Amino acid sequence: QVQLVESGGDLVQPGGSLRLSCAASGSIFRPYTMGWYRQAPGKQRELVAAVTSGESTSYADSVKARFTISRDNANKLVFLQMKSLKPGGTAIYYCDAKWGSGGYWGQGTQVTLSS
């Protein structure tokens, strides 16, 4: 079993940057594909970025070239570096871990874009 705790959410101005972190607990981490999702008010949760155990990455079209996902297997951490944040980008960001039939979510961290 994996427990995930996100951090790093904050109030930020459009055009600004933010780095989110996800700390995983549990004896196994490396095999998991780790992902970041976001859910804006009134909208469905959507995949933002993912990184596999082999460190292949994928991104939603809306964040390509602006967001970077990375992982630190030794410390069981996943990061999402976000740049050039856009107006209307307020959302709760969730960390996700998948391996085989298992899947786990964190509680989320709030990112608020100031108007």
N, C-alpha and C positions, 0 to 999 in steps of 0.2 A: 504494500500500500504506500501511496505517496501523498504527502500533504504539501500544499503550495501556499506560499505567502507572498503576495505582491506588495511592492512599495515604490515610492518615487512619484506618485501622482501629486499634482499641484495645480495652482492657478497660474496660467501662463498667457502671455500676449500672443496674438497672431504673428507668425513669423519667427517665433521663439523656438527654443529647443528644450527637450526634457529627456531624461533617461529613466526608464522603468526597470525595476529588478524583480525577479521571482526567485525565491529561495525554496528549494525542495528538501523535504526530509524523507527518510526511508533508506534502506540499505542499498537499493538499486536505483540508479539514475541514468547511467550511460545509454541503455537501450531505448529509452523513451524518445519519441518525437515530441518536441516541445513547441508550443504555439502561443501566440498572443491573439486574443480576440478583443473586440470592443463592442459595446452596446450604447448607442446614443439614445437619449430620451425618446420614447415612442417608437423606437425602431428595433429590428431584430438584431441579435448578436451576429457579428460577422468576423470572419477570419482576417487578421491583419498580416500576420507573418508566421512562418514555421521554420524550424531547424531540425533536421533528422539526426539520428545517432552518428551518421557519417558526416555531419555538418553541412549537408546540402540545405540551401535556404530557398524559400519561396515567399512571394509577397503579393498582396492584393494590388491590382493595377493602380488604385488610388494612392498608394503610399510608396510605390517604387521610386527609387532614387532619393527618397526623403527619409525613410526609416531603415534601420539596420538591426537585424536580430543576431544575437550571438549567445554562445553558451560556454560555461566554465565547468567542465565535468568534475574536476578535482574538488571544487567547492559547491557543486550542485546548485549552480546559479544559471539563470537565463536573463538576458538583458534585451531591452528594446530601446535603441537610440532613435529619438524622433527629432527631426529638424524641419524647419519651415512649416510649422504647424499652422493649419488653416482656420479661418473663422468658421464657426459652426462645428468645430471638431470636438466639442465637449462630449465626453463619453466615459463610461466605466471600462477600464481595461482589465481583462482577465487572462491569467496564465492557465495553460492547459497542458496536460501530459498524457500521451497515448502510447501504449505498447501492447500488441496483441489485442485481446478483448478488453483490456483495462483502460479506463480513462478517468482522469481526475481534474477537478477545477479548483482554482483558488477563489478567494472571496472578492477579489477585485480591488482596483485602486482608481480613484477618481481623477480624471484629467479635465480641467475646466479652462476653456478658452475665454479670455476676457473680451468684452465687447468694446 
